[in-house]
Amino acid sequence: MNEERSCIGYSTTTLDARDRVAGLLSLLYAQPFSVIIRLTADHVVVREKTVFLRLGKEPLELFAELGNLVQQIAADRRRAGQIGQIEAPWLFPGIRPGQHLSHITLAARLKRLGIRSLPSRTAAIRDLTADVPAAVVNRLLGVSTSTATSWAKGSSKASYAAEVARRSSSV
């Protein structure tokens, strides 16, 4: 069987493209669901054959498969159950005209796939800041420099507890 499988056992060819994009943005780029649902077609930049997504101050170059998926959902922005062909600006349109998908709905959809916002973002931020300077993470992904810096320092429950203890003893 040659069917492509994701790491959690779902066929990547049968998953909804929006769920795939949202999950990848959370897992790879530490994007919270509240940011993902507010993305519009204006956030998508195509230069030659390369797709970029504006998550921070500068557009982020997407790897080819994700870029293709983003282009696909940008091209089809009709609401679920919509009558007519009016396109919404949102990459993740909601069921109400002119509104984006709610973060609660997105969270429920991705939870069924085993993707939870906070653990996903935490893992992604830790991974990204281990390889990329905090200022770059801030410019490309919109993650605050202080958050990226604290994760780059290996912030954990133990280091957090140590920091709290230091603050308490200096008061």
DSSP file (Angstrom, degrees, kcal/mol; ACC not computed):
  #  RESIDUE AA STRUCTURE BP1 BP2  ACC     N-H-->O    O-->H-N    N-H-->O    O-->H-N    TCO  KAPPA ALPHA  PHI   PSI    X-CA   Y-CA   Z-CA
    1    1 A M              0   0    0      0, 0.0     0, 0.0     0, 0.0     0, 0.0   0.000 360.0 360.0 360.0 126.2    0.0    0.0    0.0
    2    2 A N        +     0   0    0      2,-0.1     2,-0.1     0, 0.0     0, 0.0   0.304 360.0 134.0-100.8   7.0    1.5    3.3   -1.1
    3    3 A E        -     0   0    0      1,-0.1     2,-0.2     8,-0.0     0, 0.0  -0.378  60.0-118.8 -65.2 131.4   -0.9    5.6    0.7
    4    4 A E        -     0   0    0     -2,-0.1     8,-1.1     7,-0.0     9,-0.5  -0.490  32.4-162.1 -70.6 136.5    0.9    8.4    2.5
    5    5 A R  B     -A   11   0A   0      6,-0.2     6,-0.2    -2,-0.2     2,-0.1  -0.935  11.4-132.8-122.4 144.5    0.2    8.4    6.3
    6    6 A S    >   -     0   0    0      4,-2.7     3,-1.5    -2,-0.4     6,-0.0  -0.346  38.2 -96.9 -83.9 174.9    0.7   11.1    8.8
    7    7 A C  T 3  S+     0   0    0      1,-0.3    -1,-0.1     2,-0.1    -2,-0.0   0.683 123.0  52.9 -69.0 -16.4    2.4   10.5   12.1
    8    8 A I  T 3  S-     0   0    0      2,-0.2    -1,-0.3   105,-0.0    -3,-0.0   0.244 121.5-100.0-106.4  14.3   -0.9   10.0   13.9
    9    9 A G  S <  S+     0   0    0     -3,-1.5     2,-0.3     1,-0.3    -2,-0.1   0.479  79.7 126.5  91.3   2.7   -2.3    7.4   11.5
   10   10 A Y        -     0   0    0    103,-0.1    -4,-2.7     1,-0.0     2,-0.5  -0.702  67.4-108.5 -93.3 147.7   -4.6    9.4    9.3
   11   11 A S  B >>  -A    5   0A   0     -2,-0.3     4,-1.1    -6,-0.2     3,-0.9  -0.614  20.9-151.2 -71.2 123.7   -4.3    9.4    5.6
   12   12 A T  T 34 S+     0   0    0     -8,-1.1    -1,-0.2    -2,-0.5    -7,-0.1   0.685  94.8  59.9 -71.5 -15.7   -2.9   12.8    4.6
   13   13 A T  T 34 S+     0   0    0     -9,-0.5    -1,-0.2     1,-0.2     4,-0.1   0.683 109.3  40.9 -84.7 -16.7   -4.7   12.5    1.3
   14   14 A T  T <4 S+     0   0    0     -3,-0.9    -2,-0.2     2,-0.1    -1,-0.2   0.560  90.0 102.5-106.4 -10.2   -8.1   12.3    2.9
   15   15 A L  S  < S-     0   0    0     -4,-1.1     2,-0.1     1,-0.1     5,-0.0  -0.469  87.0 -96.8 -70.2 144.4   -7.7   14.9    5.7
   16   16 A D     >  -     0   0    0      1,-0.1     4,-2.3    -2,-0.1     5,-0.2  -0.384  29.2-129.6 -58.5 134.9   -9.3   18.3    5.0
   17   17 A A  H  > S+     0   0    0      1,-0.2     4,-2.6     2,-0.2     5,-0.2   0.858 107.8  53.7 -58.9 -36.9   -6.8   20.7    3.6
   18   18 A R  H  > S+     0   0    0      2,-0.2     4,-2.8     1,-0.2    -1,-0.2   0.901 108.4  48.8 -67.1 -39.3   -7.7   23.3    6.1
   19   19 A D  H  > S+     0   0    0      2,-0.2     4,-2.7     1,-0.2    -2,-0.2   0.906 111.9  49.8 -64.9 -40.4   -7.2   20.9    9.0
   20   20 A R  H  X S+     0   0    0     -4,-2.3     4,-2.5     2,-0.2    -2,-0.2   0.936 113.5  45.2 -62.4 -47.0   -3.8   19.9    7.5
   21   21 A V  H  X S+     0   0    0     -4,-2.6     4,-2.7     2,-0.2     5,-0.2   0.944 114.8  47.1 -63.5 -48.2   -2.7   23.6    7.1
   22   22 A A  H  X S+     0   0    0     -4,-2.8     4,-1.9     1,-0.2    -2,-0.2   0.922 113.6  48.4 -60.6 -44.7   -3.9   24.6   10.6
   23   23 A G  H  X S+     0   0    0     -4,-2.7     4,-3.0    -5,-0.2     5,-0.2   0.916 113.1  47.3 -62.0 -43.5   -2.2   21.5   12.2
   24   24 A L  H  X>S+     0   0    0     -4,-2.5     4,-2.8     1,-0.2     5,-0.7   0.888 109.9  52.7 -67.0 -38.4    1.1   22.2   10.4
   25   25 A L  H  X5S+     0   0    0     -4,-2.7     6,-1.9    -5,-0.2     4,-0.9   0.875 115.5  42.0 -64.3 -35.4    1.0   25.9   11.3
   26   26 A S  H  X5S+     0   0    0     -4,-1.9     4,-0.9     4,-0.2    -2,-0.2   0.934 120.7  40.2 -73.3 -48.0    0.5   24.9   15.0
   27   27 A L  H  <5S+     0   0    0     -4,-3.0    -2,-0.2    -5,-0.2    -3,-0.2   0.840 128.3  28.0 -74.1 -34.9    3.0   22.1   15.0
   28   28 A L  H  <5S+     0   0    0     -4,-2.8    -3,-0.2    -5,-0.2    -1,-0.1   0.810 132.1  28.7 -96.6 -33.9    5.8   23.6   12.9
   29   29 A Y  H  <<S-     0   0    0     -4,-0.9    -3,-0.2    -5,-0.7    -2,-0.2   0.217  95.7-120.9-120.7  14.1    5.5   27.3   13.4
   30   30 A A     <  +     0   0    0     -4,-0.9    -4,-0.2     1,-0.2    -3,-0.1   0.772  51.3 164.3  57.3  31.5    4.0   27.6   16.9
   31   31 A Q        -     0   0    0     -6,-1.9    -1,-0.2    -9,-0.1    -2,-0.1  -0.690  34.3-130.3 -85.5 128.0    0.9   29.5   15.7
   32   32 A P    >>  -     0   0    0      0, 0.0     4,-2.2     0, 0.0     3,-1.3  -0.407  21.5-116.0 -71.5 153.0   -2.0   29.7   18.2
   33   33 A F  H 3> S+     0   0    0      1,-0.3     4,-2.3     2,-0.2     5,-0.2   0.848 114.9  62.2 -57.6 -35.4   -5.4   28.7   16.9
   34   34 A S  H 34 S+     0   0    0      1,-0.2     4,-0.3     2,-0.2    -1,-0.3   0.781 109.3  41.4 -64.3 -26.3   -6.6   32.3   17.5
   35   35 A V  H X4 S+     0   0    0     -3,-1.3     3,-0.9     2,-0.1     4,-0.3   0.870 111.1  55.8 -83.7 -42.9   -4.0   33.6   15.0
   36   36 A I  H >< S+     0   0    0     -4,-2.2     3,-1.6     1,-0.3    -2,-0.2   0.905 104.2  52.8 -57.4 -45.2   -4.6   30.8   12.4
   37   37 A I  T 3< S+     0   0    0     -4,-2.3    55,-0.4     1,-0.3    64,-0.3   0.720 105.1  56.7 -67.9 -19.5   -8.3   31.4   12.1
   38   38 A R  T <  S+     0   0    0     -3,-0.9    -1,-0.3    -4,-0.3    -2,-0.2   0.390  78.0 119.4 -92.8   2.9   -7.7   35.1   11.3
   39   39 A L    <   -     0   0    0     -3,-1.6    52,-2.8    -4,-0.3    53,-0.6  -0.476  44.4-169.1 -70.3 138.9   -5.4   34.5    8.3
   40   40 A T  B >   -B   90   0B   0     50,-0.3     3,-1.7    -2,-0.2     4,-0.4  -0.693  41.1 -96.2-120.2 174.0   -6.7   35.9    5.1
   41   41 A A  G >  S+     0   0    0     48,-2.1     3,-1.3     1,-0.3    49,-0.1   0.788 121.1  67.3 -60.4 -27.1   -5.8   35.5    1.4
   42   42 A D  G 3  S+     0   0    0      1,-0.3    -1,-0.3    47,-0.2    48,-0.1   0.707  90.9  62.0 -68.1 -18.7   -3.8   38.8    1.9
   43   43 A H  G <  S+     0   0    0     -3,-1.7    11,-2.8    10,-0.1     2,-0.5   0.647  89.1  85.5 -77.8 -15.0   -1.4   36.8    4.2
   44   44 A V  E <   -C   53   0C   0     -3,-1.3     2,-0.4    -4,-0.4     9,-0.2  -0.776  58.6-175.9 -93.9 126.3   -0.5   34.5    1.3
   45   45 A V  E     -C   52   0C   0      7,-2.7     7,-3.6    -2,-0.5     2,-0.5  -0.986   6.6-165.3-123.6 127.2    2.3   35.8   -1.0
   46   46 A V  E     -C   51   0C   0     -2,-0.4     2,-0.5     5,-0.2     5,-0.2  -0.960   6.7-179.3-116.2 121.7    3.4   33.9   -4.1
   47   47 A R  E >   -C   50   0C   0      3,-2.7     3,-2.6    -2,-0.5     2,-0.4  -0.970  67.9 -47.4-121.4 114.9    6.7   34.8   -5.8
   48   48 A E  T 3  S-     0   0    0     -2,-0.5    -2,-0.0     1,-0.3     0, 0.0  -0.491 123.6 -26.8  57.5-116.2    7.4   32.8   -8.9
   49   49 A K  T 3  S+     0   0    0     -2,-0.4     2,-0.4    -3,-0.1    -1,-0.3   0.298 118.1 100.2-108.3   9.4    6.7   29.2   -7.7
   50   50 A T  E <   -C   47   0C   0     -3,-2.6    -3,-2.7    17,-0.0     2,-0.5  -0.810  59.9-148.6-101.9 134.7    7.4   29.9   -4.0
   51   51 A V  E     -C   46   0C   0     -2,-0.4    11,-2.7    11,-0.4     2,-0.3  -0.868  14.3-173.6-104.6 132.3    4.6   30.4   -1.4
   52   52 A F  E     -CD  45  61C   0     -7,-3.6    -7,-2.7    -2,-0.5     2,-0.4  -0.875   9.8-153.1-119.0 153.4    5.2   32.7    1.6
   53   53 A L  E     -CD  44  60C   0      7,-2.3     7,-2.7    -2,-0.3     2,-1.1  -0.996  15.1-134.5-130.1 129.2    2.9   33.3    4.5
   54   54 A R        +     0   0    0    -11,-2.8    87,-0.1    -2,-0.4    86,-0.1  -0.713  47.7 142.0 -84.5 102.5    2.9   36.5    6.5
   55   55 A L  S    S+     0   0    0     -2,-1.1    86,-0.2    85,-0.7    -1,-0.2   0.658  74.3   8.3-107.2 -29.7    2.8   35.4   10.2
   56   56 A G  S    S-     0   0    0     84,-0.8    84,-0.2     2,-0.7    83,-0.2  -0.254 112.7 -55.5-125.4-146.9    5.1   38.0   11.5
   57   57 A K  S    S+     0   0    0     82,-0.7    83,-0.2    81,-0.4    82,-0.1   0.803 122.5  41.9 -73.4 -29.6    6.7   41.2   10.1
   58   58 A E  S    S-     0   0    0     81,-2.5    -2,-0.7    -5,-0.1    -3,-0.5  -0.915  96.5-100.4-119.7 145.3    8.3   39.4    7.2
   59   59 A P        -     0   0    0      0, 0.0     2,-0.5     0, 0.0    -5,-0.2  -0.369  33.5-135.3 -64.8 141.0    6.8   36.7    5.0
   60   60 A L  E     -D   53   0C   0     -7,-2.7    -7,-2.3    80,-0.2     2,-0.4  -0.852  15.2-126.4 -98.7 126.7    7.8   33.1    5.9
   61   61 A E  E     -D   52   0C   0     -2,-0.5     2,-0.3    -9,-0.2    -9,-0.2  -0.608  27.3-146.3 -73.8 126.8    8.8   30.8    3.0
   62   62 A L        -     0   0    0    -11,-2.7   -11,-0.4    -2,-0.4     2,-0.0  -0.672  18.9-106.5 -93.9 147.5    6.8   27.6    3.2
   63   63 A F     >  -     0   0    0     -2,-0.3     4,-2.9     1,-0.1     5,-0.2  -0.370  44.4 -98.9 -68.0 157.9    8.0   24.2    2.2
   64   64 A A  H  > S+     0   0    0      1,-0.2     4,-2.5     2,-0.2     5,-0.2   0.836 118.1  46.9 -52.8 -48.7    6.5   23.1   -1.1
   65   65 A E  H  > S+     0   0    0      1,-0.2     4,-2.0     2,-0.2    -1,-0.2   0.926 116.4  44.0 -64.2 -44.5    3.8   20.8    0.2
   66   66 A L  H  > S+     0   0    0     -3,-0.2     4,-2.7     1,-0.2    -1,-0.2   0.908 112.2  54.0 -65.7 -40.7    2.5   23.2    2.7
   67   67 A G  H  X S+     0   0    0     -4,-2.9     4,-2.4     1,-0.2    -2,-0.2   0.904 108.0  50.1 -58.2 -42.0    2.7   26.0    0.2
   68   68 A N  H  X S+     0   0    0     -4,-2.5     4,-2.2    -5,-0.2    -1,-0.2   0.908 111.3  48.5 -63.0 -42.3    0.6   24.0   -2.2
   69   69 A L  H  X S+     0   0    0     -4,-2.0     4,-2.4     2,-0.2     5,-0.2   0.905 110.9  50.3 -65.0 -41.2   -2.0   23.4    0.5
   70   70 A V  H  X S+     0   0    0     -4,-2.7     4,-2.1     1,-0.2    -2,-0.2   0.916 111.1  48.8 -64.1 -42.9   -2.1   27.1    1.5
   71   71 A Q  H  X S+     0   0    0     -4,-2.4     4,-1.9    -5,-0.2    -1,-0.2   0.900 110.1  53.5 -61.5 -39.6   -2.6   28.1   -2.2
   72   72 A Q  H  X S+     0   0    0     -4,-2.2     4,-1.0     1,-0.2    -2,-0.2   0.930 112.4  41.3 -62.0 -47.3   -5.4   25.5   -2.4
   73   73 A I  H  < S+     0   0    0     -4,-2.4    -1,-0.2     1,-0.2    -2,-0.2   0.809 112.5  55.7 -74.8 -26.8   -7.3   26.8    0.6
   74   74 A A  H  < S+     0   0    0     -4,-2.1     3,-0.3    -5,-0.2    -1,-0.2   0.857 108.0  49.4 -68.7 -33.8   -6.7   30.4   -0.5
   75   75 A A  H  < S+     0   0    0     -4,-1.9     2,-0.5     1,-0.2    -1,-0.2   0.750 115.0  45.4 -75.2 -24.0   -8.2   29.6   -3.9
   76   76 A D     <  +     0   0    0     -4,-1.0    -1,-0.2    -5,-0.1    -4,-0.0  -0.750  63.5 147.9-123.3  83.0  -11.3   28.0   -2.3
   77   77 A R        +     0   0    0     -2,-0.5    11,-1.6    -3,-0.3     2,-0.2   0.039  25.4 132.9-107.1  25.8  -12.4   30.3    0.5
   78   78 A R        -     0   0    0      9,-0.2     9,-0.1     1,-0.1     2,-0.1  -0.500  60.6-108.9 -75.9 146.9  -16.2   29.7    0.3
   79   79 A R    >   -     0   0    0      7,-0.4     3,-1.9    -2,-0.2     2,-0.2  -0.396  40.1 -93.0 -71.0 150.3  -18.0   29.0    3.5
   80   80 A A  T 3  S+     0   0    0     13,-0.3    -1,-0.1     1,-0.3     0, 0.0  -0.464 113.3   8.9 -61.6 130.2  -19.2   25.5    4.3
   81   81 A G  T 3  S+     0   0    0      1,-0.2    -1,-0.3    -2,-0.2     2,-0.1   0.584  93.0 159.0  75.6   9.8  -22.8   25.2    3.1
   82   82 A Q    <   -     0   0    0     -3,-1.9     2,-0.5     1,-0.1    -1,-0.2  -0.407  36.4-139.1 -70.7 139.2  -22.6   28.6    1.3
   83   83 A I  S    S+     0   0    0     -2,-0.1     3,-0.3     2,-0.0     2,-0.1  -0.859  70.7  10.9 -95.8 131.0  -25.1   29.3   -1.4
   84   84 A G  S    S-     0   0    0     -2,-0.5    -2,-0.0     1,-0.1    -6,-0.0  -0.412  95.1 -78.8  94.3-175.0  -23.6   31.1   -4.3
   85   85 A Q        +     0   0    0     -2,-0.1     2,-0.4     2,-0.1    -1,-0.1   0.046  69.6 139.7-118.3  24.6  -19.9   31.7   -5.1
   86   86 A I        -     0   0    0     -3,-0.3    -7,-0.4     1,-0.0     2,-0.3  -0.569  43.9-141.3 -73.9 126.6  -19.1   34.7   -2.9
   87   87 A E        -     0   0    0     -2,-0.4    -9,-0.2    -9,-0.1    -2,-0.1  -0.690   4.1-140.1 -91.0 140.5  -15.6   34.2   -1.4
   88   88 A A        -     0   0    0    -11,-1.6   -47,-0.1    -2,-0.3   -11,-0.1  -0.602  17.9-126.5 -87.3 157.0  -14.7   35.2    2.1
   89   89 A P  S    S+     0   0    0      0, 0.0   -48,-2.1     0, 0.0   -47,-0.2   0.740  82.0  97.4 -74.1 -20.6  -11.4   36.8    2.8
   90   90 A W  B     -B   40   0B   0    -50,-0.2   -50,-0.3   -13,-0.2    -2,-0.2  -0.391  66.4-149.3 -76.2 140.7  -10.5   34.2    5.4
   91   91 A L  S    S+     0   0    0    -52,-2.8   -51,-0.1     1,-0.3    -1,-0.1   0.749 105.5  39.2 -71.9 -24.2   -8.4   31.1    4.8
   92   92 A F  S    S-     0   0    0    -53,-0.6     9,-3.6   -55,-0.4    -1,-0.3  -0.668  88.9-169.1-123.9  73.7  -10.6   29.4    7.4
   93   93 A P  B     -E  100   0D   0      0, 0.0     7,-0.3     0, 0.0   -13,-0.3  -0.324  11.0-137.8 -68.5 146.0  -14.1   30.8    6.8
   94   94 A G        -     0   0    0      5,-3.1     7,-0.2     2,-0.3   -14,-0.2  -0.210  27.2-101.2 -89.2-174.4  -16.8   30.2    9.3
   95   95 A I  S    S+     0   0    0      5,-0.2     6,-0.1   -16,-0.1     5,-0.1   0.682 101.5  79.2 -84.7 -17.4  -20.4   29.2    8.7
   96   96 A R  S >  S-     0   0    0      4,-0.2     3,-2.0     1,-0.1    -2,-0.3  -0.748  98.0 -97.5 -91.1 138.0  -21.7   32.7    9.3
   97   97 A P  T 3  S+     0   0    0      0, 0.0     3,-0.1     0, 0.0    -2,-0.1  -0.243 104.7   6.8 -54.8 132.9  -21.3   35.1    6.4
   98   98 A G  T 3  S+     0   0    0      1,-0.2     2,-0.3    -4,-0.1    -3,-0.1   0.487 106.9 108.7  77.3   3.1  -18.2   37.4    6.7
   99   99 A Q    <   -     0   0    0     -3,-2.0    -5,-3.1    -5,-0.1    -1,-0.2  -0.852  62.8-127.9-115.8 150.1  -16.8   35.6    9.7
  100  100 A H  B     -E   93   0D   0     -2,-0.3    -5,-0.2    -7,-0.3    -4,-0.2  -0.415  44.8 -78.1 -84.0 167.4  -13.8   33.3   10.2
  101  101 A L        -     0   0    0     -9,-3.6    -1,-0.2   -64,-0.3    -7,-0.2  -0.319  54.4-109.2 -58.6 144.6  -14.0   29.9   11.8
  102  102 A S     >  -     0   0    0      1,-0.1     4,-2.3    -9,-0.1     5,-0.2  -0.507  16.1-126.0 -78.2 150.7  -14.1   30.1   15.6
  103  103 A H  H  > S+     0   0    0      1,-0.2     4,-2.6     2,-0.2     5,-0.1   0.811 111.7  57.5 -65.6 -27.8  -11.0   29.0   17.5
  104  104 A I  H  > S+     0   0    0      2,-0.2     4,-2.2     1,-0.2    -1,-0.2   0.919 107.5  46.5 -67.3 -43.0  -13.2   26.6   19.5
  105  105 A T  H  > S+     0   0    0      2,-0.2     4,-2.4     1,-0.2    -2,-0.2   0.927 114.2  47.5 -64.3 -45.1  -14.3   24.9   16.3
  106  106 A L  H  X S+     0   0    0     -4,-2.3     4,-2.7     1,-0.2     5,-0.3   0.923 110.8  52.0 -62.4 -43.2  -10.8   24.7   15.0
  107  107 A A  H  X S+     0   0    0     -4,-2.6     4,-2.2     1,-0.2    -1,-0.2   0.907 110.6  48.2 -59.8 -41.9   -9.6   23.3   18.4
  108  108 A A  H  X S+     0   0    0     -4,-2.2     4,-1.5     2,-0.2    -1,-0.2   0.904 111.8  49.5 -65.8 -41.2  -12.2   20.6   18.3
  109  109 A R  H  < S+     0   0    0     -4,-2.4     4,-0.5     1,-0.2    -2,-0.2   0.928 116.1  41.7 -63.7 -44.6  -11.4   19.6   14.7
  110  110 A L  H ><>S+     0   0    0     -4,-2.7     5,-2.8     1,-0.2     3,-0.7   0.805 106.5  62.4 -75.7 -28.0   -7.7   19.4   15.5
  111  111 A K  H ><5S+     0   0    0     -4,-2.2     3,-1.7    -5,-0.3    -1,-0.2   0.885  97.9  57.9 -61.6 -37.6   -8.2   17.7   18.8
  112  112 A R  T 3<5S+     0   0    0     -4,-1.5    -1,-0.3     1,-0.3    -2,-0.2   0.753 106.7  49.7 -62.6 -22.8   -9.8   14.8   16.9
  113  113 A L  T < 5S-     0   0    0     -3,-0.7    -1,-0.3    -4,-0.5    -2,-0.2   0.406 125.7-103.5 -94.8   0.8   -6.5   14.5   15.0
  114  114 A G  T < 5S+     0   0    0     -3,-1.7     2,-0.6     1,-0.3    -3,-0.2   0.636  80.2 130.6  88.5  14.9   -4.5   14.5   18.2
  115  115 A I      < -     0   0    0     -5,-2.8     2,-0.4    -8,-0.1    -1,-0.3  -0.910  32.3-176.8-108.5 119.5   -3.3   18.2   18.0
  116  116 A R     >  -     0   0    0     -2,-0.6     4,-2.0     1,-0.1     5,-0.2  -0.931  26.1-130.6-115.8 139.7   -3.8   20.4   21.0
  117  117 A S  H  > S+     0   0    0     -2,-0.4     4,-2.9     2,-0.2     5,-0.3   0.933  97.3  42.0 -57.6 -60.2   -2.9   24.0   20.9
  118  118 A L  H  > S+     0   0    0      1,-0.2     4,-2.7     2,-0.2     5,-0.2   0.935 117.9  43.0 -62.8 -51.3   -0.7   24.6   24.0
  119  119 A P  H  > S+     0   0    0      0, 0.0     4,-2.2     0, 0.0    -1,-0.2   0.889 116.0  51.2 -61.4 -35.6    1.4   21.4   23.8
  120  120 A S  H  X S+     0   0    0     -4,-2.0     4,-2.4     2,-0.2    -2,-0.2   0.944 112.9  43.9 -64.4 -48.2    1.8   21.9   20.1
  121  121 A R  H  X S+     0   0    0     -4,-2.9     4,-3.0    -5,-0.2     5,-0.3   0.909 112.5  52.8 -64.4 -42.4    3.0   25.5   20.4
  122  122 A T  H  X S+     0   0    0     -4,-2.7     4,-2.4    -5,-0.3     5,-0.2   0.940 112.2  44.3 -59.6 -48.5    5.3   24.7   23.3
  123  123 A A  H  X S+     0   0    0     -4,-2.2     4,-2.3    -5,-0.2    -1,-0.2   0.911 115.0  48.8 -63.4 -42.7    7.0   21.9   21.4
  124  124 A A  H  X S+     0   0    0     -4,-2.4     4,-3.0   -98,-0.2     5,-0.2   0.920 111.8  48.2 -65.3 -43.8    7.3   24.1   18.2
  125  125 A I  H  X S+     0   0    0     -4,-3.0     4,-2.7     2,-0.2     5,-0.2   0.927 112.4  49.2 -63.7 -44.1    8.7   27.1   20.1
  126  126 A R  H  X S+     0   0    0     -4,-2.4     4,-0.9    -5,-0.3    -1,-0.2   0.926 114.8  44.9 -60.1 -44.1   11.3   25.0   21.9
  127  127 A D  H  X S+     0   0    0     -4,-2.3     4,-0.7    -5,-0.2     3,-0.4   0.935 115.4  46.6 -66.0 -46.7   12.3   23.3   18.6
  128  128 A L  H >X S+     0   0    0     -4,-3.0     4,-2.4     1,-0.2     3,-1.1   0.918 111.4  49.8 -63.1 -44.6   12.5   26.6   16.7
  129  129 A T  H 3< S+     0   0    0     -4,-2.7    -1,-0.2     1,-0.3    -2,-0.2   0.654 101.1  64.2 -75.1 -12.6   14.4   28.6   19.3
  130  130 A A  H 3< S+     0   0    0     -4,-0.9    -1,-0.3    -3,-0.4    -2,-0.2   0.780 119.6  23.5 -73.5 -25.6   17.0   25.8   19.6
  131  131 A D  H << S+     0   0    0     -3,-1.1    -2,-0.2    -4,-0.7    -3,-0.1   0.649 120.7  52.7-112.3 -22.1   18.0   26.5   15.9
  132  132 A V  S  < S-     0   0    0     -4,-2.4    -1,-0.2    -5,-0.1     5,-0.1  -0.950  85.6-106.0-125.7 136.1   16.9   30.0   15.1
  133  133 A P    >>  -     0   0    0      0, 0.0     4,-2.1     0, 0.0     3,-0.7  -0.258  31.9-118.2 -58.4 146.5   17.7   33.3   17.0
  134  134 A A  H 3> S+     0   0    0      1,-0.3     4,-2.4     2,-0.2     5,-0.1   0.845 113.2  57.1 -56.1 -38.2   14.8   34.7   18.9
  135  135 A A  H 3> S+     0   0    0      1,-0.2     4,-2.2     2,-0.2    -1,-0.3   0.865 107.7  47.9 -63.7 -35.8   14.7   37.9   16.8
  136  136 A V  H <> S+     0   0    0     -3,-0.7     4,-2.6     2,-0.2     5,-0.3   0.909 110.0  51.6 -70.8 -42.5   14.3   35.9   13.7
  137  137 A V  H  X>S+     0   0    0     -4,-2.1     4,-2.5     1,-0.2     6,-0.8   0.908 111.0  50.1 -59.0 -41.7   11.5   33.8   15.2
  138  138 A N  H  X5S+     0   0    0     -4,-2.4     4,-1.6    -5,-0.2   -81,-0.4   0.939 112.8  44.9 -61.8 -48.5    9.8   37.1   16.2
  139  139 A R  H  <5S+     0   0    0     -4,-2.2   -81,-2.5     1,-0.2   -82,-0.7   0.871 122.9  34.8 -66.5 -37.9   10.1   38.6   12.7
  140  140 A L  H  <5S+     0   0    0     -4,-2.6   -84,-0.8   -84,-0.2   -85,-0.7   0.838 132.2  23.3 -87.5 -34.5    8.9   35.5   10.8
  141  141 A L  H  <5S-     0   0    0     -4,-2.5    -3,-0.2    -5,-0.3    -2,-0.2   0.555  92.5-122.5-113.7 -10.6    6.4   34.0   13.2
  142  142 A G     << +     0   0    0     -4,-1.6     2,-0.3    -5,-0.5    -4,-0.2   0.565  60.0 146.2  78.0   5.9    5.2   36.9   15.3
  143  143 A V        -     0   0    0     -6,-0.8    -1,-0.3     1,-0.1    -2,-0.2  -0.636  60.2-102.0 -74.1 131.8    6.2   35.1   18.5
  144  144 A S     >  -     0   0    0     -2,-0.3     4,-2.7     1,-0.1     5,-0.2  -0.189  21.3-125.5 -58.2 147.0    7.3   37.7   21.0
  145  145 A T  H  > S+     0   0    0      1,-0.2     4,-2.8     2,-0.2     5,-0.2   0.881 111.0  53.3 -60.5 -39.2   11.0   38.1   21.3
  146  146 A S  H  > S+     0   0    0      2,-0.2     4,-2.4     1,-0.2    -1,-0.2   0.901 110.5  46.7 -65.7 -39.6   10.8   37.6   25.1
  147  147 A T  H  > S+     0   0    0      2,-0.2     4,-2.2     1,-0.2     5,-0.2   0.945 114.6  46.6 -64.5 -47.4    8.8   34.4   24.7
  148  148 A A  H  X S+     0   0    0     -4,-2.7     4,-2.2     1,-0.2    -2,-0.2   0.894 113.2  50.0 -62.0 -40.0   11.3   33.1   22.1
  149  149 A T  H  X S+     0   0    0     -4,-2.8     4,-1.6    -5,-0.2    -1,-0.2   0.917 109.5  50.0 -65.5 -43.7   14.2   34.1   24.3
  150  150 A S  H  <>S+     0   0    0     -4,-2.4     5,-1.5     1,-0.2    -1,-0.2   0.894 113.6  45.8 -64.6 -37.9   12.8   32.4   27.4
  151  151 A W  H ><5S+     0   0    0     -4,-2.2     3,-1.7     1,-0.2    -1,-0.2   0.866 108.1  56.9 -70.9 -34.9   12.2   29.2   25.4
  152  152 A A  H 3<5S+     0   0    0     -4,-2.2    -1,-0.2     1,-0.3    -2,-0.2   0.831 100.0  59.2 -64.1 -30.3   15.7   29.4   23.8
  153  153 A K  T 3<5S-     0   0    0     -4,-1.6    -1,-0.3    -5,-0.1    -2,-0.2   0.462 126.0-102.9 -77.0   0.6   17.1   29.4   27.3
  154  154 A G  T < 5 -     0   0    0     -3,-1.7     5,-0.2     1,-0.2    -3,-0.2   0.832  47.3-164.3  83.8  33.0   15.5   26.1   27.9
  155  155 A S      < +     0   0    0     -5,-1.5     2,-0.3     4,-0.1    -1,-0.2  -0.252  22.3 152.9 -53.1 130.7   12.6   27.3   30.0
  156  156 A S     >  -     0   0    0      1,-0.1     4,-2.7     0, 0.0     5,-0.2  -0.873  61.7 -87.1-147.3 178.6   11.0   24.4   31.8
  157  157 A K  H  > S+     0   0    0     -2,-0.3     4,-2.4     1,-0.2     5,-0.2   0.894 127.7  50.5 -60.5 -38.1    9.0   23.8   35.0
  158  158 A A  H  > S+     0   0    0      2,-0.2     4,-2.1     1,-0.2    -1,-0.2   0.932 113.0  43.5 -67.2 -45.2   12.3   23.4   36.9
  159  159 A S  H  > S+     0   0    0     -5,-0.2     4,-2.3     2,-0.2    -2,-0.2   0.860 113.3  53.2 -70.0 -32.6   13.9   26.6   35.5
  160  160 A Y  H  X S+     0   0    0     -4,-2.7     4,-2.5     2,-0.2    -2,-0.2   0.933 109.3  48.4 -63.6 -45.3   10.6   28.5   36.1
  161  161 A A  H  X S+     0   0    0     -4,-2.4     4,-2.3     1,-0.2    -2,-0.2   0.894 111.2  50.6 -61.5 -40.0   10.5   27.3   39.7
  162  162 A A  H  X S+     0   0    0     -4,-2.1     4,-2.3     2,-0.2    -1,-0.2   0.899 110.2  49.8 -64.9 -40.2   14.1   28.4   40.1
  163  163 A E  H  X S+     0   0    0     -4,-2.3     4,-2.3     2,-0.2    -2,-0.2   0.913 111.1  48.9 -64.4 -43.1   13.3   31.8   38.7
  164  164 A V  H  X S+     0   0    0     -4,-2.5     4,-2.4     1,-0.2    -2,-0.2   0.906 110.8  51.0 -62.3 -41.8   10.4   32.2   41.0
  165  165 A A  H  X S+     0   0    0     -4,-2.3     4,-2.0     2,-0.2    -2,-0.2   0.897 109.8  49.9 -63.6 -40.6   12.5   31.2   44.0
  166  166 A R  H  X S+     0   0    0     -4,-2.3     4,-1.2     2,-0.2    -2,-0.2   0.915 111.5  48.5 -63.1 -42.9   15.2   33.8   43.0
  167  167 A R  H  < S+     0   0    0     -4,-2.3     4,-0.5     1,-0.2     3,-0.2   0.901 111.5  50.4 -63.9 -40.8   12.5   36.5   42.7
  168  168 A S  H >< S+     0   0    0     -4,-2.4     3,-0.8     1,-0.2    -1,-0.2   0.877 109.7  49.6 -66.0 -38.4   11.1   35.6   46.1
  169  169 A S  H 3< S+     0   0    0     -4,-2.0    -1,-0.2     1,-0.2    -2,-0.2   0.739 107.8  54.2 -75.4 -21.2   14.5   35.6   47.9
  170  170 A S  T 3<        0   0    0     -4,-1.2    -1,-0.2    -3,-0.2    -2,-0.2   0.527 360.0 360.0 -89.2  -4.4   15.3   39.1   46.5
  171  171 A V    <         0   0    0     -3,-0.8    -1,-0.2    -4,-0.5    -2,-0.1   0.457 360.0 360.0 -85.4 360.0   12.1   40.7   47.8
